[in-house]
Amino acid sequence: MPPNRKLTDLKNIGSKIAGRLNEAGISSEDDLRVAGGAEAHKRIKEKYPNETLPVCYYLYSFEGAITDKHWNAIGEKRKRELKQQIS
């Protein structure tokens, strides 16, 4: 994998999610890897406290972007671990 790709070059990350990540201080693949999926989700939740953030579109998408998998290919065990990290 090429290092430090643009967010929209990663699996599961479209322009809307990339924009929200940018607002949360995450502007590259390296930034996302350093923060991790749970932290990225928390930062966006802080920016949009009145909005419901579907975990599949955010938390799982971030994990998939980091691991180069479709969000739905993340195992159930890992999904549970991620959900615990944002509780």
Secondary structure, 3 states (H helix, E strand, C coil): CCCCCCHHHCCCCCHHHHHHHHHCCCCCHHHHHHHCHHHHHHHHHHHCCCCCCCCCCCHHHHHHHHHCCCHHHCCHHHHHHHHHHCC
